[in-house]
Amino acid sequence: MLNNNAIVGVIGSGAMGAGIAQVAAVAGHKVVLYDNNAAALDKAKGNLIITLQKLQEKGKIADAAAIINRFSFAAQLSELSNCNLVIEAIVEKLEIKKSVFSELEKLVADDCVLASNTSSLSITSIAAACTKPDRVFGLHFFNPAPLMALVEVIPAVQTEPSLIPAAKALMQQWGKVPVIAKDTPGFIVNRVARPFYGEAIRIYEEGIADMATIDWALTEIGGFKMGPFTLMDYIGHDVNYVVTETVFQSFFFDPRYKPSFSQKRLLEAGWLGRKTGRGFYNYAADAIMPEANKDTVLGYRIVERVLVMLINEAVDALHLNVASAEDLELAMTKGVNYPKGLLHWCDEWTADKCLALLDALYHEYHEDRYRASALLRKKGTERERFFPAQ
Ligand SMILES: NC(=O)c1ccc[n+]([C@@H]2O[C@H](COP(=O)([O-])OP(=O)(O)OC[C@H]3O[C@@H](n4cnc5c(N)ncnc54)[C@H](O)[C@@H]3O)[C@@H](O)[C@H]2O)c1
C-alpha cells in the first residue's frame, strides 16, 4: 500500500509531524494530520498555509491551494481509519508511543503500515505493543523535515522484510535520500555523530583549548558548517544532552558515549542555548563573543582528535552491520551536512594513520573511550581502504 495513492496519516503536529505532513502533501498524497492538543494542531495548520504560500511565491511549488486542499486536520485518532501509512511523531516517551500504536491498530485496516519517527527509542519495543508488529518500522526524518534530505528507514526485529524496500522507494518518490539502519540506539546519525560533541567538550574540559578555538578549528580547518559548541547551543541542551544520555544508557553504559558534566550543568541551569539566550555562549545583545586562538598547530590537533573519534564510530557501525558503507556516508553528509563521508575521510587520511592517532590517545589515557574498532585495526594493519582509490 506504499504507493502514490496512499493516504498518509501523521500523528503529532509539532516541529517534526508538521514538516513530515508537508513533505507527504507536496509529494501528492492526501494527508490526515492529527494532534491531541487542539491549539498545537491549529498552530500547525496556520503555519503550513503560510509556508506553502511562501513556497509558491518563491516558485518552489506550483499551486499552494491544491496542496492545502489535500490536508485534513483531525481532532480524533479515529479519523486516521482510512489511512494506508501512518507516521507517528509525538512526544519521545516509549509508554505513550506504545499506547498510541496499540490504539491506532484497532482503527486502521489490516494492510495499513505504521511508522515511528522516534530519534532514540527502540522500534522493536514500539512494534511489540501491536498485535501485527510485522507492519511496524522506523522512518526517522531530520529537522526541518522539508529541507533535510536524509531519512533513516529502520526495520524492527518483527518487521515484514518486503516493507523496507517499499518504504525506501516511497521516500525516494518524496525526493528524500533514504538509508537503511539497524534498530540499534541512535540508528546511524545520532550514534556516529556523538564524538563531534563529546570529544569537543572533553578537549575543552581538559583545558587544551577554549570553546571558540575548538569551534574555529572544526569549521576553518575541519570544514564543518558549524563548530560543536555553536551547534549544541543551536540544537538546545535539553535535546542534545538528552540524546547523549539516552544513547549512553541504551549502550549499557559504554564509556565511548559518556555524557559530560559541563553540558549537564548547562541543562540544570536552564542555559539551553540560543533559545534561552545563554548556553555555552552568551547571546545577550551586549555580550562579547570570545575570540578564537587561531594557532594552526593547536587547530590541527583538535581536528585530528575529534575526527579520528568520529571515524572510529563510523567504522565500528560498519563493523557491526548498523548500515552499509554507502549508507553511512550518505547519512553523515545528508543528515548532518558533514563536508565528507567519514569512511572516505578515513581513506584520505589512511586507516593506519587513524589507528595510530587513536592508539596514541588510548595509550595516553588508558580509557576504553579511545579503544579502536576491530575493523579500524584490521584496515590500518593491512593498509586497506573502504572505497577504491579514485
Ligand atoms: N525535533 C527534532 O529535531 C527531531 C528530529 C527527528 C526526530 N524527532 C522525533 O520526532 C518526535 C516528535 O518530535 P518534535 O520535535 O516534533 O516534538 P514536538 O514537541 O514539537 O511535537 C510533538 C507533538 O505531538 C503531540 N502529542 C503528544 N502526545 C500526543 C498523543 N498522545 N497523541 C497525539 N499527539 C500527541 C503534541 O501535542 C505536539 O504537538 C519525537 O519522537 C522526536 O524524538 C525529533
The ligand as a Gaussian input file, in Angstrom:
#p B3LYP/6-31G(d) Opt

LIG

0 1
 N       12.899000      17.813000      16.890000
 C       13.829000      17.125000      16.257000
 O       14.915000      17.623000      15.911000
 C       13.556000      15.680000      15.911000
 C       14.256000      15.096000      14.844000
 C       13.961000      13.782000      14.479000
 C       13.015000      13.062000      15.210000
 N       12.366000      13.655000      16.260000
 C       11.346000      12.847000      16.958000
 O       10.067000      13.236000      16.473000
 C        9.095000      13.130000      17.504000
 C        8.391000      14.461000      17.686000
 O        9.335000      15.459000      17.974000
 P        9.004000      17.013000      17.804000
 O       10.286000      17.745000      17.963000
 O        8.163000      17.241000      16.588000
 O        8.101000      17.248000      19.109000
 P        7.088000      18.455000      19.412000
 O        7.045000      18.566000      20.874000
 O        7.413000      19.657000      18.580000
 O        5.670000      17.890000      18.881000
 C        5.014000      16.779000      19.421000
 C        3.529000      16.918000      19.129000
 O        2.888000      15.697000      19.496000
 C        1.673000      15.987000      20.148000
 N        1.331000      14.848000      21.002000
 C        1.921000      14.475000      22.157000
 N        1.354000      13.348000      22.620000
 C        0.386000      13.021000      21.738000
 C       -0.558000      11.958000      21.652000
 N       -0.620000      11.013000      22.592000
 N       -1.391000      11.919000      20.595000
 C       -1.342000      12.876000      19.639000
 N       -0.475000      13.906000      19.665000
 C        0.376000      13.969000      20.698000
 C        1.936000      17.275000      20.924000
 O        0.731000      17.970000      21.193000
 C        2.860000      18.020000      19.957000
 O        2.125000      18.871000      19.101000
 C        9.839000      12.623000      18.739000
 O        9.745000      11.218000      18.781000
 C       11.286000      13.049000      18.460000
 O       12.225000      12.221000      19.093000
 C       12.609000      14.945000      16.616000

